[in-house]
Amino acid sequence: VGDKVMVLARSGLWQEVVNVPASQTFLMPEGMSFEEAAALLVNYITAYMILFDFGNLRPNQSVLIHMAAGGVGTAAIQLCKTVENVTIFGTASASKHDSLKESGVAHPIDYRTMDYAEEVRKISPKGVDIVLDPLGGSDTSKAFNLLKPMGKLITYGVANLLTGQKKNLMAMAKTWWNQFSINALQLLHHNKAVCGYHLGYMDEEFELVGGVVAKLVNLYSQGKIKPKIDSVWPFDQVADAMRQMQEKKNVGKVILVPEAPKEESKKEEN
């Protein structure tokens, strides 16, 4: 009772009171704000496990991070920086490139105006060691082809299924049709790995996830990682918060809070 905790839950967190099993809660480290705590778990657990547990990231390797200015993207960049001499390629719209360079992305690529695969090949003709793929569809095939021998593709989302504010059934069908497929025998000839990751299906893996959280809390306490907050929105502005993401304006995490901070301070004064 009274502990400040971070919470992992599949859904139902956009409300003032939340009930979850104690095993899905983790103590917040000293000095961490509630906004940072809200931005930490899902993004950083995902980025950590795909980079290190699946990707086996080591010094002097190269990584392609899609949606590099988003929640998992910014977490992955910070985690890459904890390993010596990792070259980061990151796709994002041009307006976010300065921010990406500041955070450690050596080669930001504007996916809207350029073929990112071509851009990567210009700089690294052999390709990259790891591709983090939240896109799905034909982009997964491009990712696989961009891997060096012994390279690893980790797919963890299908963002291409969602285009704009309304469901576009044709776009969804096209993405589904273009979904990457490969069999075990084909993998043999390529000397590459394909991994799939979904944190939502780790519900029962308390020890596994808990071990990752302990490592992340340690990295936070050492100042090696720090959740990047794009903006904080009260519940009554949830539509604007969603629009911020849909229009791809955010750099870092979009956070929802029950009430606007200013309103709280006014109440305290009264």
N, C-alpha and C positions, 0 to 999 in steps of 0.2 A: 504494500500500500504506500502510495506516495512516490514510488520510483518513476523516473522519467524514462520512457521506453520508446523504441522504434518498433513498428509493427509490420509483419508480413501477412497479407491476406489477398486472396484472389480478387475479391470485389467487395463493395459495400463500405468503402472508406469515405465517401463524400457525404458524411453526416457528422453531427456534433458528438454523438455517443457511439462507440464501437465496442463490440464484445468479441474477443478472440481467445483461443487457448493460450495459456502462459507460454507454451513451447514455441509460439509464433511471435514472441516478444523478445527484444534484446535491449539491454541497458544502454542508454546514451552515454557516450564518453563525456568527460568534463569539458566545459567550454563550447559544446555544440549547441547551436540554436535548434528550435523545433523545425524551422524551415529546412535547415541542413539535414536534420534527421529524416524528414519526409522525402528528401531528394536522394538519400544515400542507398537504402537497401536494394530496391529492385534494380536500379541502374548499375550500381557498383558490383552487386553479386553477379549479375548477368555478365558484365564486362570482365570481371575477374575470372569467372569460370570458363568463358569462351576463349579468353586470351591465354590463360595459364594451364587450366586442366585439360582443355581440348587442344588449344593452339600450341602449348609447350613453348611459349615465347622465350627466346634466349638472346644474349647480347649479339649485336651486329646483324640482326634480322630486319626484315621490312614487313610492314603491315598496311593493308588498305582498309580504311574505316569509312563506311558509307554513313550518310546523315551525321557527319562528324560534329556538327554543332548542337545536336540533340542531347537528350539525357544520357543514353548509353554511350553515345559518341564521345562526349566530353569526359565521361568516366574512363573510357578506354584510352583516350589520349593521356590522361594523368597516370594511369597504370603503366602504359608503355614507357613513360618517362622514368619509372622506377627501375627500368632495365637499361643497361649501358648500351649506348650507340644504336638505338632502334630508329630506323627511318620510317616516318609516318606519312602516308598519302591519305588525304581526306577529301571526300566530296561534300560540297555545300554550295549554296548560291553565292555569287560574287561578293555580296554585301557583307558576308561573314568571314571572308578570307583573312582580313587583318587580325581579327579576333583569334582565328585558328592558328595563324603564324605565332602570335604572342603565346599561345598555349603549348606550342611545340610541334605543330604540323609542318614538316619540311616542304611538302608539296600539296597545297590546297588546289582542288580542281573544281571548276564550275560545270556541274553535270548538265546544266540547262543549255549551255552553248558549245560544249565540247564532248567528244567521245572519251570518257574517262579511261577506257582500256587503252586507247591509242596514246593518251597522255602519259599513262604509267609506263608503257613500253618505250616511249621516247627517252625517259629518264632511266628506266631499268629494263633493258631489252629482254632479260630472262623472266621478268615478272616479279612477283613478291612471294614471301614465305607464308603469309597468313592473310586471308580475306574474311572480314566479318560481314555477313550478308543479312541485313534485315529487310531486303527488298523482295526477293522471290522472283518468279517468272523467268524471263529470258536473262535477267541480270545474274541469276545463279549460274547459268551456263558461261556467261562472260567471266564470272569470278573463277570458276573452275579452270578455264583456259588461261587465266592470268597467273595461276600458281606455278612456282618453280617446282622441279622435282623434289619430292618429300614435303611439298607444301600442303597446307591445311585450309580447307574451306569450312567455316562454321556458319550454318544458316540458323537464324533465330527469329525470323519474322517474315511477313509477307506484305510489306507496306504498299507494294504495287497494286494490291487488291482494292485499296482505298484511294480514290482520286477525287479531291475537292470535298465539298460539303455534303453532296448527295451521292448515294450509291449509283455507280455507273455500271450497269449489268454487262454491257459489252466489254468494258475494260476489265471487269472481273473475269469474264469468260476467257478473254484473250490471255490474261495472266495465268489462269489455270491451265489453259491449253499449252502455253509456253513453259510450263513448270519443268525444271531440270529433272532428268531421270538418267540413272546410270546403274549398271549391274556390277556384281562383284568381280566378274571376269574382266570387264573393261577397266575397272580400277587397278587390277593387277598390272596392266600394260602401262598405266600412266604414272605409277609411283606417287600417287597423291591420296589425300584423305578427305572424306566428306563427313561432317558431323552435324547433328541436329540438336538444338538446345531450346528448352522451354521451361523457365523457372516455375511457371504455374503448375507443372506436373511433378514438382519436387515436394509436394505437401508432406509426405511421410519421411523425408530425408533430413531429420532434425540434426543429426550429428554432422552430416556432410555440409549442410548450409550453415550450421552454427560455427563450424571450423572456418568457413570462408568469412563470416561476419567478424570473428575474432581477429583474423588477419587484417581486415579492412579497418576495424577500430584502431588497431595498432598503427597502421599506416596513417590514419587520420591524426592520431595523437602525436606522431612524429612530424606532422606537417607535410607529408608527401602526397596526400590527396585532400581535396576540399571541394565538396559539392558546389557546382556552379548554379546559382539561382538566376533564372531569366527574369521572372516577375512573380508577384504574389497577388492573388485575387480573392475577394470574399465570395462566399457561396452565391450571393445574389447576382454576381457577374460571371457566373460559370460559362455562359454562352460566349462572352468576350474572351475568356481564358481559352476555350476550345478553338475560337477563331484565330487566336495568336499562334496556335500550333498548326491549324489547317492551312493558314496562309504562310506557314514556314518562316515566321518572323523571329521565333525564339532562338536564343543562344543559351543552352542550358535548360534547366528544369522549370516548368510552369507549375506553381504551387497554389493549391486552394486552401483557404482558411475559413472557419465559420463566420468571422466578422472582420470588417476592415479594421486594421490596427488603430487608426485615428479615432474611430467610434468607441473603441475600448478605452482609450485614454480619456475621452470626453466623459464617459460614464464614471470613471474613477474620480475625475474632478468634481462631478456632481455628488 
